[in-house]
Structure formats: structure tokens, C-alpha cells
């Protein structure tokens, strides 16, 4: 689990999956988790932001994280909004001060636009 490094990722994934029943085909969930993982990696490292220029247009990167990896993730449909999905990720990385921490939680909101999915900024 948290603090176990990559060896604990499977257990973290199992806990996430037990917290909320799946509501989409496994292949689609894996695709959406992979997309959200790339978006989150761009969010915290700055690398790859050009892929979603509208999403990152006005958001500056304060200080990048290093050694970022996704430990686990699930995707679930937003209740009442079949074209929106919350992707919950557990991630690890070295913060700008040099401290490595795992077990960090984040949620990425995705919306379907025609046949593709893209990130949506959640209100603060």
C-alpha cells in the first residue's frame, strides 16, 4: 500500500475498485484512466501540456514535480451526466522541495466531445 513503492500498487488498485462499483466496460475504463494519467502527468510536470492547449491555456506551472507515476486509477460515470467521467488516480512523485510522497489522491474530470474525450476544469 502507500509507502510500499511500486510493489504496493496492486493493493491500492484493489482498494480503489472496491470503493465504487464499475459502471462501464473494462476496456473503456482502462482507456480513460490512461488518458487522465497523461493529463495529470502534464498537470504536475509540465511535460505534454501542448496536447490540451485549451485546458492548460491560463494555468501556469508553479514548480514541477519529478518522478511522477500513477499507482492506481478508476473511472466512473458522473451521475446524471453520461458524457462525463470522474477518474480517480492515486499517484506518487517528488515535490518541488525534493520530498517523495506516494498515495496522493486526485480526481480528473473528462467529458466526451463527439467521439473523443478531453479534460474539463473543475470549479474550485
C-alpha positions in Angstrom: 0.0 0.0 0.0 1.2 3.6 0.5 4.9 3.6 1.3 5.5 0.3 -0.4 6.5 1.8 -3.8 5.5 0.0 -7.0 5.1 -3.3 -5.0 2.0 -1.8 -3.3 0.3 -0.5 -6.4 -1.8 -3.7 -7.0 -3.2 -3.5 -3.4 -4.0 0.2 -3.9 -5.8 -0.6 -7.2 -7.9 -3.3 -5.4 -8.9 -0.8 -2.7 -10.0 1.8 -5.3 -12.0 -0.8 -7.2 -13.9 -1.9 -4.1 -14.8 1.7 -3.2 -17.1 2.2 -6.2 -18.7 -0.4 -8.5 -17.6 -0.3 -12.1 -20.2 1.2 -14.4 -18.5 0.9 -17.8 -16.7 -1.7 -19.9 -13.2 -2.5 -18.5 -11.5 -1.6 -21.8 -13.2 1.8 -21.8 -12.2 2.4 -18.2 -8.6 1.5 -18.9 -8.5 3.9 -21.8 -10.0 6.8 -19.7 -7.6 6.1 -16.8 -4.7 6.2 -19.2 -5.9 9.5 -20.7 -6.4 11.0 -17.2 -3.0 9.8 -16.2 -1.4 11.6 -19.1 -3.3 14.8 -18.3 -2.3 14.6 -14.7 1.3 14.0 -15.6 1.2 17.1 -17.7 -0.5 19.0 -14.9 2.2 18.3 -12.3 5.3 18.1 -14.5 4.5 20.5 -17.3 5.5 17.9 -19.9 2.8 17.3 -22.6 0.6 20.3 -21.9 0.6 21.2 -25.6 -1.7 18.2 -26.2 -4.5 20.1 -24.4 -3.8 23.8 -25.0 -7.3 24.9 -24.1 -7.2 23.1 -20.8 -3.8 24.5 -19.8 -4.1 27.9 -21.5 -4.2 30.1 -18.5 -2.7 27.8 -15.9 0.9 28.4 -15.0 3.1 25.6 -13.6 4.3 26.9 -10.3 7.1 24.3 -9.8 7.2 20.9 -11.4 7.1 17.5 -9.7 9.6 14.8 -10.7 9.5 11.0 -10.8 5.7 11.1 -11.2 3.9 7.8 -11.6 0.3 6.7 -11.3 -0.1 4.0 -8.7 -3.8 3.1 -9.4 -6.9 4.5 -11.1 -10.6 4.0 -11.7 -13.1 5.8 -14.0 -16.8 6.2 -13.1 -19.6 8.0 -14.9 -20.8 11.2 -13.3 -24.3 10.6 -12.0 -26.9 12.1 -14.4 -24.2 13.0 -17.0 -23.4 10.1 -19.2 -20.9 12.1 -21.2 -18.8 13.0 -18.1 -16.5 10.7 -16.2 -14.6 11.2 -13.0 -11.2 9.5 -13.0 -9.7 8.9 -9.5 -6.0 8.5 -9.5 -3.6 7.6 -6.8 -0.1 9.0 -7.7 3.4 9.4 -6.4 6.1 11.9 -7.1 8.9 14.1 -5.8 7.6 17.5 -5.0 9.4 20.8 -5.7 11.1 20.7 -2.3 12.5 17.2 -3.0 10.2 15.2 -0.8 9.0 11.9 -2.4 5.4 11.1 -1.4 3.1 8.3 -2.6 -0.6 7.7 -2.0 -1.6 11.2 -3.3 -5.2 11.3 -4.5 -6.6 13.4 -7.4 -9.7 13.4 -9.5 -9.7 14.3 -13.2 -12.9 15.2 -14.9 -13.3 14.1 -18.5 -16.1 15.0 -21.0 -17.0 13.3 -24.3 -16.8 15.6 -27.3 -18.3 13.7 -30.2 -16.1 10.6 -30.4 -13.2 11.8 -28.2 -12.7 12.5 -24.5 -11.0 15.6 -23.1 -10.3 17.2 -19.7 -12.6 19.7 -18.1 -11.5 22.1 -15.4 -13.5 21.6 -12.2 -14.7 24.6 -10.3 -12.7 25.4 -7.2 
